[in-house]
Amino acid sequence: MRTPKDLMAVHVPREDLGDYNLSEAGWYAMDDGGHVILGPFESLPLCDRAIRDRLEQQKEI
């Protein structure tokens, strides 16, 4: 299981979509290896909330 420090919110602009193999610009939750875990989100607060929710779910397992 990943620790909280392993997920971070990253904004991927349209011009960088190909670097991450994504089709939509926005905020994404990525692990420390640069892999997208969640997203896209319209804002940083929405992405942060999704990261917190994901980490809470992982704690319950």
Beta strands, then each sheet from edge to edge (+ up, - down):
strand 1: 7-12
strand 2: 26-31
strand 3: 36-41
sheet 1: 1+ 2- 3+
end
